[in-house]
Amino acid sequence: MTSNKSPEERMPAEKAAALKKRMRLGLIVFAGLIVLEIVEYVLGVTIKRGSWPILMILAIIGSWPIVHYYMHVTQLWKRDHEE
Amino acid sequence: MVAKSTAHAPGHKAHDSLGINRIGLWLFIVSECFLFGALLTSRFYLQGVSRHEDLNQVLGLIISIVLLVSSLSAYRGEMAARYGDQRGFRLNILATLVLGLVFLAGVGYEWHEAYAHFPPSTAFGTAFFTMTGVHATHVLSGLVMLAIVWVRGRDGRYTKGNFWGVEGTVKYWHFVDVAWVFIYPTLYLVS
């Protein structure tokens, strides 16, 4: 019996495990970002004066995981095989 | 006249086209940071650190979460393309497209509400409509690129070793998300 999957869709076990690991990392980063977003919201609606420095620091903290994990900024100074 | 030798050591390419593509995209992203930086600065110049009380902060939070979810699906789409999972790539890029459209619908609804409270002729209205408008234009252009990538990817054009089209588009999409991470608190939360 032949598989319906195309050659690209047939993945070796080690590649599948690596993909699963990457997907899990994406989920962890996402969970962190959601928590940060909610914390920002709560601080924004509860602090009536002087919240802007805290919120800007939280925005910088929140942008870093996106730039690092999702945008892979380190690719700029790493060779392909090191990724 | 003898031409200069262009020979390279074995195993070394004359140039690394993927690396050049990445540097080019990052230079573009940095230049975009200046644009958004100028907009953020102008908001503080026009309105100080006070915010408009009629802003719908809950809607702002909801559309922020929608954009974050779209970044997750874009990441998953890119990873799927990188590892050759064609079905995962198509599904996740499609999900990103839908979430981007939901975000734009949310911004459209917010504009409808905001126009009644602070039209663009007011100081805060100028900052609000300019920032959200410029950002929404970036979202729209990202959606167009994602749609092109999705259509081209349906016939298996992107493979394990050839997915720069996906990677570049997804990087741009994440940048749009990063811009919103700063715009959201600046417009909706600071005090």
Interface residues (C-beta under 8 A of the other chain):
Chain A: S6 E8 E9 M11 K15 A16 A18 L19 R22 M23 G26 L27 V29 F30 L33 I34 E37 I38 E40 Y41 L43 G44 V45 I47 K48 R49 G50 S51 W52 L55 M56 L58 A59 G62 S63 I66 V67 Y69 Y70 M71 H72 V73 Q75 L76 D80
Chain B: L18 R22 I23 W26 V49 Q57 L61 S64 I65 L68 V69 S71 L72 A74 Y75 R76 M79 A80 Y83 G84 D85 Q86 R87 G156 T159 K160 K171 H174 F175 D177 V178 V181 F182 Y184 P185 T186 Y188 L189 V190 S191
